[in-house]
Amino acid sequence: MPSWINESSGSFTLTLHVQPGAKRTEVAGTHGDALKIRLAAPPVDGKANEALLSYLAAQFGVSRRQVDLVSGHASRRKIVRVMGAKLRPEKEW
């Protein structure tokens, strides 16, 4: 399992490096020990954080309420918890 995923009972956390203001929202590989995600949303008034959480909810097939920003509200390095989803090993990151 990649170092940017930590699994616990019923949930897992992702360590992310987020680049807001990109042309499109997409996974862009890794950045050190974090998964890098480019976001089309601007880093203004929490729009990038909300876009990130909605994007991850869609990727894991869970509702937006099941994705929580644990730390990094104002930084590029973020830790996000996803609850009630199963990790799919076939998913390409």
N, C-alpha and C positions, 0 to 999 in steps of 0.2 A: 504494500500500500504506500502511496506517495507520502512524503513527510508533511505535506500541507493539509492532510486529512487526519483528524483524530476522532475515533469512533468511541462512543459510550452507549450505554443501554438506552435504546429508543431515539437516539439522536447522534449527530456528529457535528464537528466544527471544521470550518475551512479557514485556513490562513490565506489571505488574499492581498495582492498588490493591485490597486485599482487606478486606472488612468482615465479620468473623466474628460469630456470634451473631444472624444475621438469621432471619426466619421461614422462608425457603426458600433453596436454593442456586440462583443465577441470575446471568446477566450483566446488569449494570445500566448499560450505556453506557460513557462514558469519564470519567476524572477527570484533568484536565490532559493529560499525554502518556501516560497509562496506561489500560488497560482495567480497568473497575471490576467486581469480582465479589463478590456477596454470598454468604456461606456460612452454612448452618444450624448448622454445628458450632461449639462454643464454643472460645475461644482458650486452651485448657488442655491441658498435656502433649502438645503437638504435634498435637492432634486436628484443628485447623483446617488446618494444613499438609497433613496426610494427606488430608483431605477435598478440599482444593483439587487436589492432584495426581491423585487418583482421578477427580474431576469432569473435569479437563482430558483425562485419558486416554480417558474415555468420549466426550467431545466430538470428539476427533480420531481415534477408532477405533484406538487403539494400546494396548498393554499398559501397566500401571502402571510397569513397569521402564523404559519408554522416556520417562518424564517425570521431570525432575530439578529440584529447587529449587536454583538457582545462588546466589542471595543473598536476604537478607531473612527469615531464619528467625524472627526475633523482632519483625519490624515489619510494618506494613500494606503497605508497598511491597516488592514481590517481583519477582525475575526468575526465570522458569521456562524450561527448555530442553525442547523436545519433539523426540525423535529418530525418524526413520523415518516421519514422517507427511507427507502432502502438504497444502499450504494449499489450501483449497477456496474460490475467490472467491465462490461462490454462498452461502456460509455467512453468515448475518446475525448480526452481533455487536451 
